[in-house]
Amino acid sequence: MANMSYCMFENTYNDLTQCYQAIADAVNEGELVGFLANMSTDEREAFRRMRSLVNDMVEAYDAVDDVVGEYGVDIR
């Protein structure tokens, strides 16, 4: 479902937190192989694509930090 622009970061943050927690729980419980094996093919593909997207987001946030620093805008 699409997010409204006024809450897309809040909603996406909550969703990413849920995804992260599921991965962390699987790792901490020694169940990562089962966690991955139980995913559907589509879910596993989205899992792989998400890693690339998260890396791209880190680069985008680095660019934001550069601009924020240059213009003195505080977003924290």
Phi, psi and omega in degrees: 000139180287151177262146172287145186301331182284349181223013185295323179289320178297312181295317181293322176302314179298319179294317179295324177299318178296317178296313179301314183297322178297318178293312181300318178298317180297319178295310183296330181267003180068028185244021185298319180298314178294321178303312180290320182294330182278354178284147172290166178302316180295319180295319179296321178295317178296322177301314179294316181294327181297323179300315178298317179297317179297319176299318177297322179294322178299317177297319179295318178295325175298319178295320177299315179302320179297314181293317180300315179296321181293321184259358177070023178273131180257115179252006183266000000 
